[in-house]
Amino acid sequence: MLSTRRTAAPPPGWERCCRIVLADQASRVAAPRANPASKPRIGGPARLRLLEALAAASHSLSVSELGEAIGVDQPRASRLVQQAVDLGLVRREADPDDARRTRIALTDDGARVARGFRGQRREHLSQALRGFTADERAELARLLAKLADAWPDHR
């Protein structure tokens, strides 16, 4: 069960570092089922990042905004969006400011997947950090933020 106890705010770069360090978790969650011919239910790490970006946004996003948020080019973002639409995880909406454009929003199923993955990741991280002292957690946060700041950005 997740604790509702609040801790100090994470240092700058912590979220980016968590995405880097825990990317393999996304691969495991989204691994293909036993039957390789069956369509994966959720998808790979990029599609999970897409769902997370939409869940974190205060409004629906354009395909370009999504691509920027998850670190892929516009054609790749378009393909990911179409796959997510086909799986019923996102929907296209008319842009209220420009009827020629569309924006992307989570469906109820997509929101459930994003919440589930975030909760699972938080729980795994909490379990892994249980044996750390407060000083060790602070040092780990500092070092991971330093790693995230130094991580090459290949957009």
SETI-240339 format. One record per residue (C-alpha): residue number from 0; residue in three letters; x, y, z. Coordinates in nm, 4 decimals. Example, Ala and Ser with C-alpha at 12.3 -4.5 7.8 and 13.67 -1.06 7.14 Angstrom:
REM SETI-240339
@n->0 | res->ALA | X->1.2300 | Y->-0.4500 | Z->0.7800
@n->1 | res->SER | X->1.3670 | Y->-0.1060 | Z->0.7140
END
This chain:
REM SETI-240339
@n->0 | res->MET | X->0.0000 | Y->0.0000 | Z->0.0000
@n->1 | res->LEU | X->0.1304 | Y->0.3446 | Z->-0.0873
@n->2 | res->SER | X->0.2069 | Y->0.5851 | Z->0.1925
@n->3 | res->THR | X->0.0353 | Y->0.9224 | Z->0.1895
@n->4 | res->ARG | X->0.3147 | Y->1.0789 | Z->0.3954
@n->5 | res->ARG | X->0.4692 | Y->1.3799 | Z->0.2223
@n->6 | res->THR | X->0.8451 | Y->1.4225 | Z->0.1930
@n->7 | res->ALA | X->1.0578 | Y->1.7145 | Z->0.0871
@n->8 | res->ALA | X->1.0256 | Y->1.8196 | Z->-0.2756
@n->9 | res->PRO | X->1.2664 | Y->1.6346 | Z->-0.5044
@n->10 | res->PRO | X->1.5626 | Y->1.8294 | Z->-0.6405
@n->11 | res->PRO | X->1.5631 | Y->1.9743 | Z->-0.9930
@n->12 | res->GLY | X->1.6172 | Y->1.7048 | Z->-1.2536
@n->13 | res->TRP | X->1.4709 | Y->1.4279 | Z->-1.0347
@n->14 | res->GLU | X->1.1733 | Y->1.3546 | Z->-1.2632
@n->15 | res->ARG | X->1.3951 | Y->1.3326 | Z->-1.5734
@n->16 | res->CYS | X->1.6363 | Y->1.1070 | Z->-1.3903
@n->17 | res->CYS | X->1.3552 | Y->0.8791 | Z->-1.2735
@n->18 | res->ARG | X->1.2390 | Y->0.8446 | Z->-1.6351
@n->19 | res->ILE | X->1.5934 | Y->0.7486 | Z->-1.7400
@n->20 | res->VAL | X->1.6651 | Y->0.5083 | Z->-1.4558
@n->21 | res->LEU | X->1.3233 | Y->0.3419 | Z->-1.4646
@n->22 | res->ALA | X->1.2825 | Y->0.3168 | Z->-1.8434
@n->23 | res->ASP | X->1.3465 | Y->-0.0569 | Z->-1.8309
@n->24 | res->GLN | X->1.0448 | Y->-0.0874 | Z->-1.6007
@n->25 | res->ALA | X->0.8274 | Y->0.0400 | Z->-1.8848
@n->26 | res->SER | X->0.9733 | Y->-0.2255 | Z->-2.1132
@n->27 | res->ARG | X->0.8873 | Y->-0.4989 | Z->-1.8650
@n->28 | res->VAL | X->0.5326 | Y->-0.3729 | Z->-1.8105
@n->29 | res->ALA | X->0.4733 | Y->-0.3479 | Z->-2.1843
@n->30 | res->ALA | X->0.6428 | Y->-0.6734 | Z->-2.2841
@n->31 | res->PRO | X->0.4599 | Y->-0.8670 | Z->-2.5569
@n->32 | res->ARG | X->0.2264 | Y->-1.1419 | Z->-2.4452
@n->33 | res->ALA | X->0.3026 | Y->-1.5098 | Z->-2.4934
@n->34 | res->ASN | X->0.1451 | Y->-1.5073 | Z->-2.8381
@n->35 | res->PRO | X->0.3716 | Y->-1.2797 | Z->-3.0460
@n->36 | res->ALA | X->0.1002 | Y->-1.2395 | Z->-3.3112
@n->37 | res->SER | X->-0.1328 | Y->-1.0743 | Z->-3.0570
@n->38 | res->LYS | X->-0.1386 | Y->-0.6967 | Z->-3.0426
@n->39 | res->PRO | X->0.0236 | Y->-0.5589 | Z->-2.7233
@n->40 | res->ARG | X->-0.2354 | Y->-0.4081 | Z->-2.4911
@n->41 | res->ILE | X->-0.0352 | Y->-0.1021 | Z->-2.3884
@n->42 | res->GLY | X->0.2748 | Y->-0.0806 | Z->-2.6009
@n->43 | res->GLY | X->0.6357 | Y->0.0106 | Z->-2.5483
@n->44 | res->PRO | X->0.8133 | Y->0.2747 | Z->-2.3414
@n->45 | res->ALA | X->0.7456 | Y->0.5547 | Z->-2.5925
@n->46 | res->ARG | X->0.3702 | Y->0.4952 | Z->-2.5806
@n->47 | res->LEU | X->0.3796 | Y->0.4867 | Z->-2.1999
@n->48 | res->ARG | X->0.5702 | Y->0.8182 | Z->-2.2026
@n->49 | res->LEU | X->0.2997 | Y->0.9553 | Z->-2.4333
@n->50 | res->LEU | X->0.0279 | Y->0.8513 | Z->-2.1871
@n->51 | res->GLU | X->0.2224 | Y->0.9974 | Z->-1.8965
@n->52 | res->ALA | X->0.2756 | Y->1.3271 | Z->-2.0800
@n->53 | res->LEU | X->-0.0978 | Y->1.3547 | Z->-2.1450
@n->54 | res->ALA | X->-0.1783 | Y->1.2616 | Z->-1.7835
@n->55 | res->ALA | X->0.0595 | Y->1.5315 | Z->-1.6555
@n->56 | res->ALA | X->-0.0722 | Y->1.8021 | Z->-1.8907
@n->57 | res->SER | X->-0.3417 | Y->2.0440 | Z->-1.7787
@n->58 | res->HIS | X->-0.5077 | Y->2.0284 | Z->-2.1229
@n->59 | res->SER | X->-0.5069 | Y->1.8221 | Z->-2.4407
@n->60 | res->LEU | X->-0.1867 | Y->1.8487 | Z->-2.6468
@n->61 | res->SER | X->-0.1043 | Y->1.8768 | Z->-3.0138
@n->62 | res->VAL | X->0.0986 | Y->1.6001 | Z->-3.1768
@n->63 | res->SER | X->0.3979 | Y->1.8375 | Z->-3.1922
@n->64 | res->GLU | X->0.3673 | Y->1.9194 | Z->-2.8222
@n->65 | res->LEU | X->0.3487 | Y->1.5490 | Z->-2.7421
@n->66 | res->GLY | X->0.6561 | Y->1.4768 | Z->-2.9530
@n->67 | res->GLU | X->0.8493 | Y->1.7461 | Z->-2.7712
@n->68 | res->ALA | X->0.7289 | Y->1.6211 | Z->-2.4309
@n->69 | res->ILE | X->0.8405 | Y->1.2621 | Z->-2.4949
@n->70 | res->GLY | X->1.1524 | Y->1.3350 | Z->-2.6986
@n->71 | res->VAL | X->1.0522 | Y->1.2073 | Z->-3.0434
@n->72 | res->ASP | X->1.0144 | Y->1.3787 | Z->-3.3803
@n->73 | res->GLN | X->0.6741 | Y->1.4720 | Z->-3.5208
@n->74 | res->PRO | X->0.6366 | Y->1.1714 | Z->-3.7574
@n->75 | res->ARG | X->0.7134 | Y->0.9276 | Z->-3.4721
@n->76 | res->ALA | X->0.4725 | Y->1.1158 | Z->-3.2440
@n->77 | res->SER | X->0.2009 | Y->1.0882 | Z->-3.5116
@n->78 | res->ARG | X->0.2529 | Y->0.7122 | Z->-3.5376
@n->79 | res->LEU | X->0.2431 | Y->0.6714 | Z->-3.1586
@n->80 | res->VAL | X->-0.0760 | Y->0.8768 | Z->-3.1386
@n->81 | res->GLN | X->-0.2413 | Y->0.6679 | Z->-3.4114
@n->82 | res->GLN | X->-0.1430 | Y->0.3458 | Z->-3.2352
@n->83 | res->ALA | X->-0.2797 | Y->0.4800 | Z->-2.9065
@n->84 | res->VAL | X->-0.6038 | Y->0.5865 | Z->-3.0827
@n->85 | res->ASP | X->-0.6341 | Y->0.2348 | Z->-3.2307
@n->86 | res->LEU | X->-0.5922 | Y->0.0873 | Z->-2.8816
@n->87 | res->GLY | X->-0.8540 | Y->0.3219 | Z->-2.7363
@n->88 | res->LEU | X->-0.6046 | Y->0.4949 | Z->-2.5058
@n->89 | res->VAL | X->-0.6322 | Y->0.8451 | Z->-2.6562
@n->90 | res->ARG | X->-0.8768 | Y->1.0380 | Z->-2.8713
@n->91 | res->ARG | X->-0.8431 | Y->1.3247 | Z->-3.1155
@n->92 | res->GLU | X->-1.0341 | Y->1.6445 | Z->-3.0399
@n->93 | res->ALA | X->-1.0869 | Y->1.9621 | Z->-3.2396
@n->94 | res->ASP | X->-0.8575 | Y->2.2444 | Z->-3.1301
@n->95 | res->PRO | X->-1.0842 | Y->2.5133 | Z->-2.9816
@n->96 | res->ASP | X->-0.8535 | Y->2.7877 | Z->-3.1141
@n->97 | res->ASP | X->-0.8064 | Y->2.6491 | Z->-3.4665
@n->98 | res->ALA | X->-1.0610 | Y->2.4105 | Z->-3.6192
@n->99 | res->ARG | X->-0.8041 | Y->2.2909 | Z->-3.8758
@n->100 | res->ARG | X->-0.5919 | Y->2.1359 | Z->-3.5992
@n->101 | res->THR | X->-0.6534 | Y->1.8481 | Z->-3.3608
@n->102 | res->ARG | X->-0.5433 | Y->1.7943 | Z->-3.0064
@n->103 | res->ILE | X->-0.4888 | Y->1.4653 | Z->-2.8267
@n->104 | res->ALA | X->-0.6539 | Y->1.3702 | Z->-2.4971
@n->105 | res->LEU | X->-0.6575 | Y->1.0576 | Z->-2.2831
@n->106 | res->THR | X->-0.9606 | Y->0.8335 | Z->-2.2889
@n->107 | res->ASP | X->-1.0805 | Y->0.6850 | Z->-1.9597
@n->108 | res->ASP | X->-0.8871 | Y->0.3658 | Z->-2.0436
@n->109 | res->GLY | X->-0.5725 | Y->0.5660 | Z->-2.1205
@n->110 | res->ALA | X->-0.6024 | Y->0.7567 | Z->-1.7923
@n->111 | res->ARG | X->-0.6376 | Y->0.4258 | Z->-1.6024
@n->112 | res->VAL | X->-0.3252 | Y->0.2854 | Z->-1.7698
@n->113 | res->ALA | X->-0.1253 | Y->0.6011 | Z->-1.6912
@n->114 | res->ARG | X->-0.2411 | Y->0.6038 | Z->-1.3272
@n->115 | res->GLY | X->-0.1654 | Y->0.2329 | Z->-1.2896
@n->116 | res->PHE | X->0.1825 | Y->0.2621 | Z->-1.4335
@n->117 | res->ARG | X->0.2651 | Y->0.5690 | Z->-1.2244
@n->118 | res->GLY | X->0.1380 | Y->0.3987 | Z->-0.9089
@n->119 | res->GLN | X->0.3288 | Y->0.0799 | Z->-0.9822
@n->120 | res->ARG | X->0.6488 | Y->0.2737 | Z->-1.0471
@n->121 | res->ARG | X->0.6063 | Y->0.4747 | Z->-0.7250
@n->122 | res->GLU | X->0.5452 | Y->0.1573 | Z->-0.5251
@n->123 | res->HIS | X->0.8547 | Y->-0.0143 | Z->-0.6696
@n->124 | res->LEU | X->1.0677 | Y->0.2908 | Z->-0.5961
@n->125 | res->SER | X->0.9299 | Y->0.3122 | Z->-0.2409
@n->126 | res->GLN | X->1.0095 | Y->-0.0542 | Z->-0.1833
@n->127 | res->ALA | X->1.3628 | Y->-0.0125 | Z->-0.3168
@n->128 | res->LEU | X->1.4271 | Y->0.2924 | Z->-0.0945
@n->129 | res->ARG | X->1.2879 | Y->0.1488 | Z->0.2308
@n->130 | res->GLY | X->1.6321 | Y->0.0591 | Z->0.3656
@n->131 | res->PHE | X->1.7823 | Y->0.4022 | Z->0.2895
@n->132 | res->THR | X->1.8317 | Y->0.6627 | Z->0.5622
@n->133 | res->ALA | X->1.7143 | Y->1.0195 | Z->0.5037
@n->134 | res->ASP | X->2.0760 | Y->1.1234 | Z->0.4353
@n->135 | res->GLU | X->2.1228 | Y->0.8377 | Z->0.1864
@n->136 | res->ARG | X->1.8016 | Y->0.9374 | Z->0.0058
@n->137 | res->ALA | X->1.9177 | Y->1.2981 | Z->-0.0155
@n->138 | res->GLU | X->2.2573 | Y->1.1886 | Z->-0.1515
@n->139 | res->LEU | X->2.0935 | Y->0.9554 | Z->-0.4042
@n->140 | res->ALA | X->1.8629 | Y->1.2365 | Z->-0.5177
@n->141 | res->ARG | X->2.1624 | Y->1.4686 | Z->-0.5572
@n->142 | res->LEU | X->2.3595 | Y->1.2133 | Z->-0.7567
@n->143 | res->LEU | X->2.0657 | Y->1.1136 | Z->-0.9772
@n->144 | res->ALA | X->1.9914 | Y->1.4792 | Z->-1.0523
@n->145 | res->LYS | X->2.3584 | Y->1.5229 | Z->-1.1468
@n->146 | res->LEU | X->2.3335 | Y->1.2167 | Z->-1.3742
@n->147 | res->ALA | X->2.0145 | Y->1.3501 | Z->-1.5354
@n->148 | res->ASP | X->2.1765 | Y->1.6883 | Z->-1.5992
@n->149 | res->ALA | X->2.4740 | Y->1.5176 | Z->-1.7679
@n->150 | res->TRP | X->2.2622 | Y->1.2697 | Z->-1.9680
@n->151 | res->PRO | X->2.2965 | Y->1.3231 | Z->-2.3455
@n->152 | res->ASP | X->1.9807 | Y->1.4595 | Z->-2.5042
@n->153 | res->HIS | X->1.9337 | Y->1.2880 | Z->-2.8428
@n->154 | res->ARG | X->1.6255 | Y->1.4569 | Z->-2.9839
END
